[in-house]
Amino acid sequence: MISGVKLKWGELSGRERIILSGGVAISLGVLLYVSLIDPHYRKYEVLKNQVPQKIETYAWMRVQANKIRPLLEAKKTAASQPVDGLSLVSVVEASARKMKLTNQVRRIQPGKSGEVKIWFSEVYFNTWLEWLDQLQSKGIQAVAVRVDRGENNATNIQATLMARSESGE
């Protein structure tokens, strides 16, 4: 194939060679532009147009973060305060004893920011709800609960509890 091209090239006059070489050079230039430069330039233009929107979103997020910080501090302060003069763990344990749930309590663990995590095994859901209602009357609320079906119409429950803050959060 290359020998055929060389043969054809040799048959061309000087003027035809210049015109053909120029056409090939122009074609390669257009191909290079279309395949490499133009797609990157278009992407650049799209990103350049998104910058003002991203800056506006960032400014909004900073304002929201400044609003949230005092609320988080208030929540941490309220959660670390004892309930009725006792620690949150003590109140939760005493409440479980009062409701006769000590056999179903598998684990109680103090968590971050003054919260308490408690695991129940094979507890009747209605009994657990009564226990939770009793805690809520003392200013303790469940902030996360996971309930799994157990055996004999009982449930396995994992809950995270916190003392309610003064503002009712």
N, C-alpha and C positions, 0 to 999 in steps of 0.2 A: 504494500500500500504506500509506504513512504517513497519507494522508488517511482511509483506512478505519479505521486505529487511532484517529485523532483523533475520528472520528465515533462509534466505539464507546465511547471514553473519555468523550465528552460525554453519552452516554446513561446512563452509570453514575451511581448515587447517590453522595453524599459518603462514606457508610460503605463502599460497595463499592470506591471508589477507594483508601481508606486500607488496606483488606484486601489489595487487589491490589498496591499499592505495597510494603506490608510483605512480601508473598510474594516479589516480585521482589528486594527487598533481601536477604532471607534466602537466596534461591537464588544470588545473586551472591556473597554471603559464603561459602557452602558451596563454590561453584565455585572461588573464589580460594584457599580453604584446601586443597582437594583437589589443585588443579593446581600451586600454588606452594609453600605452606608445608610441607605434609606430606612431599613427597618430599625436601626439604632436611633436614627434621628426622630422617627415617629414615636418610639418609646420615650425618648427624652422629652418630646413635646407633651405627651400624656402625663408624665411624672411632673413636669414643670407646672402644668395646669392644676395638679392636685395639691401642690405645696400650700397655697393659701388656705384651703379647706383643712388640711392637716394641722396647720398652725392654729387655726380657730378651734379645732377639736382639742388640741393640747391645752390651750388657754382655758377652755371650759372645764377640762378634767382637773386642772390645777385649782380652779375655784371650788369645784366639788370636793376635792381632797381637803382643802382648807375648812370646808363646812363639816366634813366628817370627823376630822381629828378630835375636836372637842367632845363630840358624841362618844367616840371610842374611849376617850379618857374617862368620861363620866360613867360609862358602862363598866370599865375595869375597876374604878373606885367603888361603885355600888356592889359589884360582884365580890370584892375582897372583904366587904364588911360582914361581920357575923350576923346571923339571924337569931333574934331573941337572946343575944349575948353568947351564943354557941357558934362553933364553926359550921359551915354548910354540911360537911361530912357528918358531923355529930347529929345534926338535925335530921338528915336523910336516914342515918342508921336507926335513930330513935323512932322515927316514923315507921320504918319497916318493921321494927320490933312490935310497935303498937298495933299494926295491922296484921301481925303474925305472918310476915313474909320472909322471915330470916332464913328459912329452909330453901326458899326459891332464889335468894340473893346469892349469886355466884362470885361477884367481885364488885368492890367499890374503889374507885381511884380518883384522887384529886387531879384536876386537869389544869390547863393553862388559864390564866385570867380569872381565877377563883371559881371555876366550874367544877362539877363533880360528874364523873361517868359511873354508871351503875349498870350491871348486867343481871338479868333475871333469867331463870331457866324453869320451864314448865309452870308458869304462873297463869292463872285464869285472867283473861283480859279485863273483865269487869272489875275484879278485885284490884288489879293494877290501876285502873282508871280511878277507883275510889281512893287509892293511896295517893295518886297524883293530884286529885282534887284536894285532899287534905294538905298536901305540900303547897299547892297554890294559895290556899287560904293563909298560909304562913309567909307568903311573898316569894315563893320559889317557883320557877317556871321551867318547863322542858323546852330546850332550844333545839334539840335534835332527838329523834326517836326512830329506832329501827325495830320492826316487829316481824318475826318469822313464825310460821305455823309449827307448833310442837305436836306432841302426841296427846291423845285423850282430851281433845278440845282445849288444850292449854297452848300457851304461846311462849316463845323465847323473845325477850325484849332487851334492847340496849338503848339507854337514854343518857343524854347529857343535860344536866340541870344547872341552873344559875339562879342566884338571888335577883329578884326583880329590882330594877333601879327605881329611884324616887319618881322619875318622870314617866314611869309606866312603859318603858321600852321593852 
